[in-house]
Amino acid sequence: MPQVAPSWSDDSEIGKPGECKVESWASAAANHDFSAVTSPACVVKLGIPAELGGQLQRSRSDGAWSDSGTIRAKTNIIPVDKHLFGLGISGGTTVGFQEWRKHHQFSSTCR
């Protein structure tokens, strides 16, 4: 079976300056893999309205837990309410951390 790379999509709309929202979701699998995400964002006026937000994720895969944090920004270039289509641009950066197993085995040269 072919593997599919993770991807995401978002609409081009953002709220009005001063509006905030929080989106959260979780998923679990029969093999005990797990993912929980919360993503707060607020719209601010930086010359033009921009949505500034973040994302916190906690996940478990093959018994190893990991955490990641993302900061991101999005702005609307072509508003959909005035045109047949909308266009926005967004960007961000993610930092991830993976927990080590509780009992590490070190070689004699590391001790």
C-alpha positions in Angstrom: 0.0 0.0 0.0 1.5 3.4 -0.9 2.2 5.8 1.9 0.8 9.3 1.8 2.7 12.3 3.2 0.8 14.4 5.8 -0.7 17.6 4.4 -3.1 20.3 5.5 -5.2 23.0 3.9 -6.8 26.1 5.2 -9.3 28.6 3.8 -8.2 32.1 2.9 -10.5 33.9 5.3 -9.5 35.5 8.6 -11.7 37.2 11.2 -11.9 40.9 12.1 -9.2 42.5 14.2 -9.8 41.6 17.9 -11.5 38.3 17.2 -9.9 35.2 18.7 -10.6 31.4 18.4 -9.3 28.1 19.6 -9.5 24.9 17.6 -8.7 21.5 19.2 -8.9 17.9 18.1 -7.6 14.5 19.0 -7.2 11.1 17.4 -6.4 7.6 18.6 -5.6 4.3 16.9 -6.1 0.7 17.8 -2.3 0.3 18.1 -2.3 3.0 20.9 -0.9 5.7 18.7 -2.4 9.1 19.8 -2.4 12.7 18.9 -4.0 15.7 20.6 -3.8 19.3 19.2 -4.9 22.7 20.4 -4.5 25.8 18.2 -5.4 29.3 19.5 -5.3 32.3 17.2 -6.2 36.0 17.2 -6.6 38.6 14.5 -4.5 41.8 14.9 -4.0 44.8 12.6 -0.4 45.1 11.4 -1.1 47.6 8.7 -3.4 44.9 7.3 -5.4 42.3 9.4 -3.3 39.3 10.2 -4.1 36.1 12.1 -1.4 35.3 14.6 -1.6 31.9 16.3 0.1 28.9 17.6 -0.3 25.1 17.9 0.6 22.7 20.6 0.7 19.0 19.9 1.2 16.0 22.1 1.5 12.6 20.3 2.5 9.0 20.9 3.8 6.8 18.1 5.3 3.3 18.6 5.3 3.9 22.4 7.3 7.1 22.2 5.7 10.4 23.3 6.6 13.6 21.5 5.6 17.3 21.8 5.7 20.1 19.3 4.9 23.8 19.2 4.2 26.0 16.2 3.9 29.7 15.7 2.2 30.9 12.6 0.7 33.9 10.8 -1.9 34.2 8.0 -3.2 37.2 6.0 -5.8 37.5 3.3 -4.6 38.8 -0.1 -7.8 38.5 -2.1 -10.9 38.6 0.1 -13.5 35.9 -1.0 -16.4 38.2 0.0 -15.5 40.6 -2.8 -14.4 38.1 -5.5 -15.3 34.7 -6.9 -12.3 33.2 -5.1 -10.1 34.1 -2.2 -6.3 33.9 -1.7 -4.4 34.0 1.5 -0.8 33.5 2.5 0.4 31.8 5.7 3.7 30.7 7.2 5.1 29.4 10.4 7.8 27.4 12.2 7.6 24.3 14.3 9.9 23.1 17.1 9.6 19.5 18.2 10.8 17.5 21.2 10.8 13.7 21.6 11.1 12.2 25.0 13.8 9.6 25.7 12.8 6.3 27.2 13.0 6.4 31.0 15.8 3.8 31.2 18.7 4.7 28.9 21.4 2.2 28.2 24.8 3.9 27.9 28.0 2.3 26.8 30.9 2.1 29.2 32.6 5.0 27.3 29.7 7.3 28.1 29.7 6.6 31.8 
